[in-house]
Amino acid sequence: MMNDITGIILAGGQSSRFGSPKAFAEYEGRFFYEHAACALLPHVKDIIIVSSIHDTVRFKRGERVKIISDI
């Protein structure tokens, strides 16, 4: 049963040591942020992904997934 909790995925940062945005690194054919969203969705009403303004267009939006900029 869903509750009124909103899950938040923090996907900002410069990724200077990693070399590219970690949210879009792939594992088993899916992006890291997709793995996080799939783990959260059964437990929350909605998900908000917070990312840099430059990367917001790269995320898949959905009825229960919203994307916002950290700027």
mmCIF file of the N, C-alpha and C atoms, coordinates in Angstrom:
data_MODEL
# 
_entry.id   MODEL 
# 
loop_
_atom_site.group_PDB 
_atom_site.id 
_atom_site.type_symbol 
_atom_site.label_atom_id 
_atom_site.label_alt_id 
_atom_site.label_comp_id 
_atom_site.label_asym_id 
_atom_site.label_entity_id 
_atom_site.label_seq_id 
_atom_site.pdbx_PDB_ins_code 
_atom_site.Cartn_x 
_atom_site.Cartn_y 
_atom_site.Cartn_z 
_atom_site.occupancy 
_atom_site.B_iso_or_equiv 
_atom_site.pdbx_formal_charge 
_atom_site.auth_seq_id 
_atom_site.auth_comp_id 
_atom_site.auth_asym_id 
_atom_site.auth_atom_id 
_atom_site.pdbx_PDB_model_num 
ATOM 1   N N  . MET A 1 1  ? 0.838  -1.188 0.000   1.00 0.00 ? 1  MET A N  1 
ATOM 2   C CA . MET A 1 1  ? 0.000  0.000  0.000   1.00 0.00 ? 1  MET A CA 1 
ATOM 3   C C  . MET A 1 1  ? 0.877  1.244  0.000   1.00 0.00 ? 1  MET A C  1 
ATOM 4   N N  . MET A 1 2  ? 0.585  2.176  -0.899  1.00 0.00 ? 2  MET A N  1 
ATOM 5   C CA . MET A 1 2  ? 1.355  3.414  -0.969  1.00 0.00 ? 2  MET A CA 1 
ATOM 6   C C  . MET A 1 2  ? 0.993  4.335  0.188   1.00 0.00 ? 2  MET A C  1 
ATOM 7   N N  . ASN A 1 3  ? 1.958  5.103  0.605   1.00 0.00 ? 3  ASN A N  1 
ATOM 8   C CA . ASN A 1 3  ? 1.703  6.091  1.639   1.00 0.00 ? 3  ASN A CA 1 
ATOM 9   C C  . ASN A 1 3  ? 1.962  7.472  1.059   1.00 0.00 ? 3  ASN A C  1 
ATOM 10  N N  . ASP A 1 4  ? 2.003  8.476  1.893   1.00 0.00 ? 4  ASP A N  1 
ATOM 11  C CA . ASP A 1 4  ? 2.186  9.847  1.429   1.00 0.00 ? 4  ASP A CA 1 
ATOM 12  C C  . ASP A 1 4  ? 3.643  10.303 1.462   1.00 0.00 ? 4  ASP A C  1 
ATOM 13  N N  . ILE A 1 5  ? 4.559  9.382  1.425   1.00 0.00 ? 5  ILE A N  1 
ATOM 14  C CA . ILE A 1 5  ? 5.982  9.721  1.456   1.00 0.00 ? 5  ILE A CA 1 
ATOM 15  C C  . ILE A 1 5  ? 6.477  9.981  0.043   1.00 0.00 ? 5  ILE A C  1 
ATOM 16  N N  . THR A 1 6  ? 7.297  11.015 -0.109  1.00 0.00 ? 6  THR A N  1 
ATOM 17  C CA . THR A 1 6  ? 7.952  11.304 -1.378  1.00 0.00 ? 6  THR A CA 1 
ATOM 18  C C  . THR A 1 6  ? 9.401  10.868 -1.275  1.00 0.00 ? 6  THR A C  1 
ATOM 19  N N  . GLY A 1 7  ? 9.861  10.091 -2.235  1.00 0.00 ? 7  GLY A N  1 
ATOM 20  C CA . GLY A 1 7  ? 11.260 9.680  -2.287  1.00 0.00 ? 7  GLY A CA 1 
ATOM 21  C C  . GLY A 1 7  ? 12.058 10.701 -3.081  1.00 0.00 ? 7  GLY A C  1 
ATOM 22  N N  . ILE A 1 8  ? 13.251 10.978 -2.636  1.00 0.00 ? 8  ILE A N  1 
ATOM 23  C CA . ILE A 1 8  ? 14.102 11.956 -3.316  1.00 0.00 ? 8  ILE A CA 1 
ATOM 24  C C  . ILE A 1 8  ? 15.418 11.293 -3.680  1.00 0.00 ? 8  ILE A C  1 
ATOM 25  N N  . ILE A 1 9  ? 15.789 11.411 -4.952  1.00 0.00 ? 9  ILE A N  1 
ATOM 26  C CA . ILE A 1 9  ? 17.071 10.909 -5.437  1.00 0.00 ? 9  ILE A CA 1 
ATOM 27  C C  . ILE A 1 9  ? 17.937 12.117 -5.742  1.00 0.00 ? 9  ILE A C  1 
ATOM 28  N N  . LEU A 1 10 ? 19.047 12.242 -5.033  1.00 0.00 ? 10 LEU A N  1 
ATOM 29  C CA . LEU A 1 10 ? 19.977 13.344 -5.266  1.00 0.00 ? 10 LEU A CA 1 
ATOM 30  C C  . LEU A 1 10 ? 20.975 12.916 -6.329  1.00 0.00 ? 10 LEU A C  1 
ATOM 31  N N  . ALA A 1 11 ? 20.890 13.523 -7.489  1.00 0.00 ? 11 ALA A N  1 
ATOM 32  C CA . ALA A 1 11 ? 21.730 13.130 -8.613  1.00 0.00 ? 11 ALA A CA 1 
ATOM 33  C C  . ALA A 1 11 ? 22.521 14.316 -9.156  1.00 0.00 ? 11 ALA A C  1 
ATOM 34  N N  . GLY A 1 12 ? 22.855 15.244 -8.279  1.00 0.00 ? 12 GLY A N  1 
ATOM 35  C CA . GLY A 1 12 ? 23.636 16.414 -8.679  1.00 0.00 ? 12 GLY A CA 1 
ATOM 36  C C  . GLY A 1 12 ? 25.112 16.163 -8.457  1.00 0.00 ? 12 GLY A C  1 
ATOM 37  N N  . GLY A 1 13 ? 25.853 17.213 -8.395  1.00 0.00 ? 13 GLY A N  1 
ATOM 38  C CA . GLY A 1 13 ? 27.292 17.092 -8.173  1.00 0.00 ? 13 GLY A CA 1 
ATOM 39  C C  . GLY A 1 13 ? 28.060 17.159 -9.473  1.00 0.00 ? 13 GLY A C  1 
ATOM 40  N N  . GLN A 1 14 ? 29.350 17.398 -9.364  1.00 0.00 ? 14 GLN A N  1 
ATOM 41  C CA . GLN A 1 14 ? 30.186 17.584 -10.548 1.00 0.00 ? 14 GLN A CA 1 
ATOM 42  C C  . GLN A 1 14 ? 30.799 16.292 -11.053 1.00 0.00 ? 14 GLN A C  1 
ATOM 43  N N  . SER A 1 15 ? 30.774 15.256 -10.264 1.00 0.00 ? 15 SER A N  1 
ATOM 44  C CA . SER A 1 15 ? 31.372 13.960 -10.636 1.00 0.00 ? 15 SER A CA 1 
ATOM 45  C C  . SER A 1 15 ? 32.815 14.110 -11.093 1.00 0.00 ? 15 SER A C  1 
ATOM 46  N N  . SER A 1 16 ? 33.548 15.000 -10.447 1.00 0.00 ? 16 SER A N  1 
ATOM 47  C CA . SER A 1 16 ? 34.922 15.273 -10.878 1.00 0.00 ? 16 SER A CA 1 
ATOM 48  C C  . SER A 1 16 ? 35.841 14.065 -10.715 1.00 0.00 ? 16 SER A C  1 
ATOM 49  N N  . ARG A 1 17 ? 35.675 13.276 -9.683  1.00 0.00 ? 17 ARG A N  1 
ATOM 50  C CA . ARG A 1 17 ? 36.515 12.084 -9.521  1.00 0.00 ? 17 ARG A CA 1 
ATOM 51  C C  . ARG A 1 17 ? 36.027 10.933 -10.394 1.00 0.00 ? 17 ARG A C  1 
ATOM 52  N N  . PHE A 1 18 ? 34.704 10.813 -10.567 1.00 0.00 ? 18 PHE A N  1 
ATOM 53  C CA . PHE A 1 18 ? 34.127 9.723  -11.352 1.00 0.00 ? 18 PHE A CA 1 
ATOM 54  C C  . PHE A 1 18 ? 34.334 9.965  -12.850 1.00 0.00 ? 18 PHE A C  1 
ATOM 55  N N  . GLY A 1 19 ? 34.327 11.235 -13.258 1.00 0.00 ? 19 GLY A N  1 
ATOM 56  C CA . GLY A 1 19 ? 34.587 11.587 -14.654 1.00 0.00 ? 19 GLY A CA 1 
ATOM 57  C C  . GLY A 1 19 ? 33.348 11.824 -15.498 1.00 0.00 ? 19 GLY A C  1 
ATOM 58  N N  . SER A 1 20 ? 32.192 11.380 -15.048 1.00 0.00 ? 20 SER A N  1 
ATOM 59  C CA . SER A 1 20 ? 30.926 11.613 -15.748 1.00 0.00 ? 20 SER A CA 1 
ATOM 60  C C  . SER A 1 20 ? 29.805 11.481 -14.722 1.00 0.00 ? 20 SER A C  1 
ATOM 61  N N  . PRO A 1 21 ? 28.615 11.973 -15.037 1.00 0.00 ? 21 PRO A N  1 
ATOM 62  C CA . PRO A 1 21 ? 27.529 11.890 -14.056 1.00 0.00 ? 21 PRO A CA 1 
ATOM 63  C C  . PRO A 1 21 ? 27.223 10.448 -13.647 1.00 0.00 ? 21 PRO A C  1 
ATOM 64  N N  . LYS A 1 22 ? 27.332 10.163 -12.362 1.00 0.00 ? 22 LYS A N  1 
ATOM 65  C CA . LYS A 1 22 ? 27.116 8.789  -11.867 1.00 0.00 ? 22 LYS A CA 1 
ATOM 66  C C  . LYS A 1 22 ? 25.688 8.303  -12.106 1.00 0.00 ? 22 LYS A C  1 
ATOM 67  N N  . ALA A 1 23 ? 24.732 9.198  -12.134 1.00 0.00 ? 23 ALA A N  1 
ATOM 68  C CA . ALA A 1 23 ? 23.336 8.796  -12.345 1.00 0.00 ? 23 ALA A CA 1 
ATOM 69  C C  . ALA A 1 23 ? 23.163 8.068  -13.671 1.00 0.00 ? 23 ALA A C  1 
ATOM 70  N N  . PHE A 1 24 ? 24.035 8.366  -14.646 1.00 0.00 ? 24 PHE A N  1 
ATOM 71  C CA . PHE A 1 24 ? 23.908 7.774  -15.978 1.00 0.00 ? 24 PHE A CA 1 
ATOM 72  C C  . PHE A 1 24 ? 24.934 6.671  -16.247 1.00 0.00 ? 24 PHE A C  1 
ATOM 73  N N  . ALA A 1 25 ? 25.630 6.264  -15.200 1.00 0.00 ? 25 ALA A N  1 
ATOM 74  C CA . ALA A 1 25 ? 26.483 5.077  -15.338 1.00 0.00 ? 25 ALA A CA 1 
ATOM 75  C C  . ALA A 1 25 ? 25.531 3.883  -15.435 1.00 0.00 ? 25 ALA A C  1 
ATOM 76  N N  . GLU A 1 26 ? 25.922 2.877  -16.178 1.00 0.00 ? 26 GLU A N  1 
ATOM 77  C CA . GLU A 1 26 ? 25.035 1.730  -16.382 1.00 0.00 ? 26 GLU A CA 1 
ATOM 78  C C  . GLU A 1 26 ? 25.471 0.511  -15.580 1.00 0.00 ? 26 GLU A C  1 
ATOM 79  N N  . TYR A 1 27 ? 24.472 -0.221 -15.117 1.00 0.00 ? 27 TYR A N  1 
ATOM 80  C CA . TYR A 1 27 ? 24.668 -1.483 -14.421 1.00 0.00 ? 27 TYR A CA 1 
ATOM 81  C C  . TYR A 1 27 ? 23.541 -2.405 -14.867 1.00 0.00 ? 27 TYR A C  1 
ATOM 82  N N  . GLU A 1 28 ? 23.884 -3.541 -15.371 1.00 0.00 ? 28 GLU A N  1 
ATOM 83  C CA . GLU A 1 28 ? 22.919 -4.522 -15.860 1.00 0.00 ? 28 GLU A CA 1 
ATOM 84  C C  . GLU A 1 28 ? 21.906 -3.914 -16.828 1.00 0.00 ? 28 GLU A C  1 
ATOM 85  N N  . GLY A 1 29 ? 22.404 -3.048 -17.720 1.00 0.00 ? 29 GLY A N  1 
ATOM 86  C CA . GLY A 1 29 ? 21.570 -2.497 -18.783 1.00 0.00 ? 29 GLY A CA 1 
ATOM 87  C C  . GLY A 1 29 ? 20.675 -1.329 -18.413 1.00 0.00 ? 29 GLY A C  1 
ATOM 88  N N  . ARG A 1 30 ? 20.784 -0.848 -17.173 1.00 0.00 ? 30 ARG A N  1 
ATOM 89  C CA . ARG A 1 30 ? 19.985 0.300  -16.749 1.00 0.00 ? 30 ARG A CA 1 
ATOM 90  C C  . ARG A 1 30 ? 20.875 1.322  -16.068 1.00 0.00 ? 30 ARG A C  1 
ATOM 91  N N  . PHE A 1 31 ? 20.442 2.581  -16.125 1.00 0.00 ? 31 PHE A N  1 
ATOM 92  C CA . PHE A 1 31 ? 21.180 3.644  -15.445 1.00 0.00 ? 31 PHE A CA 1 
ATOM 93  C C  . PHE A 1 31 ? 21.048 3.499  -13.931 1.00 0.00 ? 31 PHE A C  1 
ATOM 94  N N  . PHE A 1 32 ? 22.062 3.991  -13.207 1.00 0.00 ? 32 PHE A N  1 
ATOM 95  C CA . PHE A 1 32 ? 22.030 3.928  -11.743 1.00 0.00 ? 32 PHE A CA 1 
ATOM 96  C C  . PHE A 1 32 ? 20.761 4.561  -11.170 1.00 0.00 ? 32 PHE A C  1 
ATOM 97  N N  . TYR A 1 33 ? 20.366 5.726  -11.700 1.00 0.00 ? 33 TYR A N  1 
ATOM 98  C CA . TYR A 1 33 ? 19.184 6.391  -11.151 1.00 0.00 ? 33 TYR A CA 1 
ATOM 99  C C  . TYR A 1 33 ? 17.929 5.548  -11.367 1.00 0.00 ? 33 TYR A C  1 
ATOM 100 N N  . GLU A 1 34 ? 17.882 4.761  -12.447 1.00 0.00 ? 34 GLU A N  1 
ATOM 101 C CA . GLU A 1 34 ? 16.733 3.892  -12.690 1.00 0.00 ? 34 GLU A CA 1 
ATOM 102 C C  . GLU A 1 34 ? 16.660 2.781  -11.646 1.00 0.00 ? 34 GLU A C  1 
ATOM 103 N N  . HIS A 1 35 ? 17.820 2.253  -11.270 1.00 0.00 ? 35 HIS A N  1 
ATOM 104 C CA . HIS A 1 35 ? 17.854 1.242  -10.202 1.00 0.00 ? 35 HIS A CA 1 
ATOM 105 C C  . HIS A 1 35 ? 17.325 1.838  -8.893  1.00 0.00 ? 35 HIS A C  1 
ATOM 106 N N  . ALA A 1 36 ? 17.752 3.068  -8.586  1.00 0.00 ? 36 ALA A N  1 
ATOM 107 C CA . ALA A 1 36 ? 17.304 3.725  -7.355  1.00 0.00 ? 36 ALA A CA 1 
ATOM 108 C C  . ALA A 1 36 ? 15.797 3.980  -7.396  1.00 0.00 ? 36 ALA A C  1 
ATOM 109 N N  . ALA A 1 37 ? 15.291 4.451  -8.524  1.00 0.00 ? 37 ALA A N  1 
ATOM 110 C CA . ALA A 1 37 ? 13.867 4.738  -8.660  1.00 0.00 ? 37 ALA A CA 1 
ATOM 111 C C  . ALA A 1 37 ? 13.035 3.463  -8.538  1.00 0.00 ? 37 ALA A C  1 
ATOM 112 N N  . CYS A 1 38 ? 13.480 2.383  -9.152  1.00 0.00 ? 38 CYS A N  1 
ATOM 113 C CA . CYS A 1 38 ? 12.750 1.111  -9.068  1.00 0.00 ? 38 CYS A CA 1 
ATOM 114 C C  . CYS A 1 38 ? 12.705 0.583  -7.640  1.00 0.00 ? 38 CYS A C  1 
ATOM 115 N N  . ALA A 1 39 ? 13.774 0.820  -6.885  1.00 0.00 ? 39 ALA A N  1 
ATOM 116 C CA . ALA A 1 39 ? 13.798 0.377  -5.488  1.00 0.00 ? 39 ALA A CA 1 
ATOM 117 C C  . ALA A 1 39 ? 12.844 1.216  -4.627  1.00 0.00 ? 39 ALA A C  1 
ATOM 118 N N  . LEU A 1 40 ? 12.709 2.496  -4.943  1.00 0.00 ? 40 LEU A N  1 
ATOM 119 C CA . LEU A 1 40 ? 11.863 3.386  -4.149  1.00 0.00 ? 40 LEU A CA 1 
ATOM 120 C C  . LEU A 1 40 ? 10.381 3.299  -4.483  1.00 0.00 ? 40 LEU A C  1 
ATOM 121 N N  . LEU A 1 41 ? 10.048 3.144  -5.756  1.00 0.00 ? 41 LEU A N  1 
ATOM 122 C CA . LEU A 1 41 ? 8.659  3.250  -6.199  1.00 0.00 ? 41 LEU A CA 1 
ATOM 123 C C  . LEU A 1 41 ? 7.637  2.409  -5.421  1.00 0.00 ? 41 LEU A C  1 
ATOM 124 N N  . PRO A 1 42 ? 7.959  1.182  -5.024  1.00 0.00 ? 42 PRO A N  1 
ATOM 125 C CA . PRO A 1 42 ? 6.959  0.422  -4.266  1.00 0.00 ? 42 PRO A CA 1 
ATOM 126 C C  . PRO A 1 42 ? 6.664  0.983  -2.873  1.00 0.00 ? 42 PRO A C  1 
ATOM 127 N N  . HIS A 1 43 ? 7.507  1.904  -2.406  1.00 0.00 ? 43 HIS A N  1 
ATOM 128 C CA . HIS A 1 43 ? 7.412  2.370  -1.025  1.00 0.00 ? 43 HIS A CA 1 
ATOM 129 C C  . HIS A 1 43 ? 6.997  3.826  -0.879  1.00 0.00 ? 43 HIS A C  1 
ATOM 130 N N  . VAL A 1 44 ? 6.915  4.553  -1.986  1.00 0.00 ? 44 VAL A N  1 
ATOM 131 C CA . VAL A 1 44 ? 6.628  5.983  -1.922  1.00 0.00 ? 44 VAL A CA 1 
ATOM 132 C C  . VAL A 1 44 ? 5.506  6.348  -2.888  1.00 0.00 ? 44 VAL A C  1 
ATOM 133 N N  . LYS A 1 45 ? 4.916  7.494  -2.641  1.00 0.00 ? 45 LYS A N  1 
ATOM 134 C CA . LYS A 1 45 ? 3.850  7.985  -3.517  1.00 0.00 ? 45 LYS A CA 1 
ATOM 135 C C  . LYS A 1 45 ? 4.436  8.557  -4.804  1.00 0.00 ? 45 LYS A C  1 
ATOM 136 N N  . ASP A 1 46 ? 5.483  9.363  -4.671  1.00 0.00 ? 46 ASP A N  1 
ATOM 137 C CA . ASP A 1 46 ? 6.142  10.021 -5.798  1.00 0.00 ? 46 ASP A CA 1 
ATOM 138 C C  . ASP A 1 46 ? 7.644  10.018 -5.585  1.00 0.00 ? 46 ASP A C  1 
ATOM 139 N N  . ILE A 1 47 ? 8.366  10.268 -6.668  1.00 0.00 ? 47 ILE A N  1 
ATOM 140 C CA . ILE A 1 47 ? 9.821  10.420 -6.596  1.00 0.00 ? 47 ILE A CA 1 
ATOM 141 C C  . ILE A 1 47 ? 10.194 11.754 -7.234  1.00 0.00 ? 47 ILE A C  1 
ATOM 142 N N  . ILE A 1 48 ? 11.093 12.456 -6.574  1.00 0.00 ? 48 ILE A N  1 
ATOM 143 C CA . ILE A 1 48 ? 11.677 13.666 -7.130  1.00 0.00 ? 48 ILE A CA 1 
ATOM 144 C C  . ILE A 1 48 ? 13.158 13.385 -7.339  1.00 0.00 ? 48 ILE A C  1 
ATOM 145 N N  . ILE A 1 49 ? 13.627 13.616 -8.552  1.00 0.00 ? 49 ILE A N  1 
ATOM 146 C CA . ILE A 1 49 ? 15.057 13.502 -8.852  1.00 0.00 ? 49 ILE A CA 1 
ATOM 147 C C  . ILE A 1 49 ? 15.608 14.917 -8.939  1.00 0.00 ? 49 ILE A C  1 
ATOM 148 N N  . VAL A 1 50 ? 16.633 15.200 -8.136  1.00 0.00 ? 50 VAL A N  1 
ATOM 149 C CA . VAL A 1 50 ? 17.261 16.511 -8.106  1.00 0.00 ? 50 VAL A CA 1 
ATOM 150 C C  . VAL A 1 50 ? 18.595 16.393 -8.817  1.00 0.00 ? 50 VAL A C  1 
ATOM 151 N N  . SER A 1 51 ? 18.794 17.219 -9.844  1.00 0.00 ? 51 SER A N  1 
ATOM 152 C CA . SER A 1 51 ? 20.006 17.127 -10.649 1.00 0.00 ? 51 SER A CA 1 
ATOM 153 C C  . SER A 1 51 ? 20.429 18.517 -11.127 1.00 0.00 ? 51 SER A C  1 
ATOM 154 N N  . SER A 1 52 ? 21.586 18.587 -11.735 1.00 0.00 ? 52 SER A N  1 
ATOM 155 C CA . SER A 1 52 ? 22.035 19.860 -12.296 1.00 0.00 ? 52 SER A CA 1 
ATOM 156 C C  . SER A 1 52 ? 21.126 20.240 -13.457 1.00 0.00 ? 52 SER A C  1 
ATOM 157 N N  . ILE A 1 53 ? 21.022 21.513 -13.713 1.00 0.00 ? 53 ILE A N  1 
ATOM 158 C CA . ILE A 1 53 ? 20.141 21.995 -14.775 1.00 0.00 ? 53 ILE A CA 1 
ATOM 159 C C  . ILE A 1 53 ? 20.522 21.412 -16.135 1.00 0.00 ? 53 ILE A C  1 
ATOM 160 N N  . HIS A 1 54 ? 21.800 21.105 -16.325 1.00 0.00 ? 54 HIS A N  1 
ATOM 161 C CA . HIS A 1 54 ? 22.267 20.566 -17.612 1.00 0.00 ? 54 HIS A CA 1 
ATOM 162 C C  . HIS A 1 54 ? 21.854 19.116 -17.820 1.00 0.00 ? 54 HIS A C  1 
ATOM 163 N N  . ASP A 1 55 ? 21.671 18.377 -16.752 1.00 0.00 ? 55 ASP A N  1 
ATOM 164 C CA . ASP A 1 55 ? 21.347 16.952 -16.863 1.00 0.00 ? 55 ASP A CA 1 
ATOM 165 C C  . ASP A 1 55 ? 19.855 16.640 -16.744 1.00 0.00 ? 55 ASP A C  1 
ATOM 166 N N  . THR A 1 56 ? 19.038 17.605 -16.367 1.00 0.00 ? 56 THR A N  1 
ATOM 167 C CA . THR A 1 56 ? 17.622 17.311 -16.131 1.00 0.00 ? 56 THR A CA 1 
ATOM 168 C C  . THR A 1 56 ? 16.923 16.732 -17.360 1.00 0.00 ? 56 THR A C  1 
ATOM 169 N N  . VAL A 1 57 ? 17.342 17.122 -18.543 1.00 0.00 ? 57 VAL A N  1 
ATOM 170 C CA . VAL A 1 57 ? 16.684 16.637 -19.765 1.00 0.00 ? 57 VAL A CA 1 
ATOM 171 C C  . VAL A 1 57 ? 17.007 15.171 -20.056 1.00 0.00 ? 57 VAL A C  1 
ATOM 172 N N  . ARG A 1 58 ? 18.004 14.626 -19.398 1.00 0.00 ? 58 ARG A N  1 
ATOM 173 C CA . ARG A 1 58 ? 18.416 13.243 -19.661 1.00 0.00 ? 58 ARG A CA 1 
ATOM 174 C C  . ARG A 1 58 ? 17.613 12.198 -18.882 1.00 0.00 ? 58 ARG A C  1 
ATOM 175 N N  . PHE A 1 59 ? 16.885 12.618 -17.875 1.00 0.00 ? 59 PHE A N  1 
ATOM 176 C CA . PHE A 1 59 ? 16.122 11.685 -17.042 1.00 0.00 ? 59 PHE A CA 1 
ATOM 177 C C  . PHE A 1 59 ? 14.777 11.375 -17.678 1.00 0.00 ? 59 PHE A C  1 
ATOM 178 N N  . LYS A 1 60 ? 14.295 10.160 -17.464 1.00 0.00 ? 60 LYS A N  1 
ATOM 179 C CA . LYS A 1 60 ? 12.959 9.767  -17.909 1.00 0.00 ? 60 LYS A CA 1 
ATOM 180 C C  . LYS A 1 60 ? 11.942 10.235 -16.871 1.00 0.00 ? 60 LYS A C  1 
ATOM 181 N N  . ARG A 1 61 ? 11.005 11.019 -17.324 1.00 0.00 ? 61 ARG A N  1 
ATOM 182 C CA . ARG A 1 61 ? 9.930  11.473 -16.445 1.00 0.00 ? 61 ARG A CA 1 
ATOM 183 C C  . ARG A 1 61 ? 8.785  10.464 -16.484 1.00 0.00 ? 61 ARG A C  1 
ATOM 184 N N  . GLY A 1 62 ? 7.948  10.538 -15.495 1.00 0.00 ? 62 GLY A N  1 
ATOM 185 C CA . GLY A 1 62 ? 6.798  9.655  -15.443 1.00 0.00 ? 62 GLY A CA 1 
ATOM 186 C C  . GLY A 1 62 ? 5.712  10.267 -14.591 1.00 0.00 ? 62 GLY A C  1 
ATOM 187 N N  . GLU A 1 63 ? 4.602  9.566  -14.511 1.00 0.00 ? 63 GLU A N  1 
ATOM 188 C CA . GLU A 1 63 ? 3.478  10.067 -13.725 1.00 0.00 ? 63 GLU A CA 1 
ATOM 189 C C  . GLU A 1 63 ? 3.876  10.269 -12.269 1.00 0.00 ? 63 GLU A C  1 
ATOM 190 N N  . ARG A 1 64 ? 4.734  9.386  -11.772 1.00 0.00 ? 64 ARG A N  1 
ATOM 191 C CA . ARG A 1 64 ? 5.141  9.457  -10.363 1.00 0.00 ? 64 ARG A CA 1 
ATOM 192 C C  . ARG A 1 64 ? 6.580  9.930  -10.191 1.00 0.00 ? 64 ARG A C  1 
ATOM 193 N N  . VAL A 1 65 ? 7.247  10.300 -11.294 1.00 0.00 ? 65 VAL A N  1 
ATOM 194 C CA . VAL A 1 65 ? 8.650  10.734 -11.226 1.00 0.00 ? 65 VAL A CA 1 
ATOM 195 C C  . VAL A 1 65 ? 8.769  12.141 -11.783 1.00 0.00 ? 65 VAL A C  1 
ATOM 196 N N  . LYS A 1 66 ? 9.210  13.060 -10.933 1.00 0.00 ? 66 LYS A N  1 
ATOM 197 C CA . LYS A 1 66 ? 9.403  14.457 -11.318 1.00 0.00 ? 66 LYS A CA 1 
ATOM 198 C C  . LYS A 1 66 ? 10.892 14.774 -11.264 1.00 0.00 ? 66 LYS A C  1 
ATOM 199 N N  . ILE A 1 67 ? 11.335 15.686 -12.123 1.00 0.00 ? 67 ILE A N  1 
ATOM 200 C CA . ILE A 1 67 ? 12.743 16.077 -12.181 1.00 0.00 ? 67 ILE A CA 1 
ATOM 201 C C  . ILE A 1 67 ? 12.820 17.563 -11.881 1.00 0.00 ? 67 ILE A C  1 
ATOM 202 N N  . ILE A 1 68 ? 13.725 17.951 -10.965 1.00 0.00 ? 68 ILE A N  1 
ATOM 203 C CA . ILE A 1 68 ? 13.939 19.366 -10.693 1.00 0.00 ? 68 ILE A CA 1 
ATOM 204 C C  . ILE A 1 68 ? 15.437 19.658 -10.707 1.00 0.00 ? 68 ILE A C  1 
ATOM 205 N N  . SER A 1 69 ? 15.744 20.934 -10.931 1.00 0.00 ? 69 SER A N  1 
ATOM 206 C CA . SER A 1 69 ? 17.126 21.390 -10.968 1.00 0.00 ? 69 SER A CA 1 
ATOM 207 C C  . SER A 1 69 ? 17.580 21.824 -9.582  1.00 0.00 ? 69 SER A C  1 
ATOM 208 N N  . ASP A 1 70 ? 18.865 21.607 -9.298  1.00 0.00 ? 70 ASP A N  1 
ATOM 209 C CA . ASP A 1 70 ? 19.406 22.012 -7.999  1.00 0.00 ? 70 ASP A CA 1 
ATOM 210 C C  . ASP A 1 70 ? 19.883 23.458 -8.005  1.00 0.00 ? 70 ASP A C  1 
ATOM 211 N N  . ILE A 1 71 ? 19.592 24.188 -9.064  1.00 0.00 ? 71 ILE A N  1 
ATOM 212 C CA . ILE A 1 71 ? 19.994 25.610 -9.117  1.00 0.00 ? 71 ILE A CA 1 
ATOM 213 C C  . ILE A 1 71 ? 18.767 26.483 -9.028  1.00 0.00 ? 71 ILE A C  1 
# 
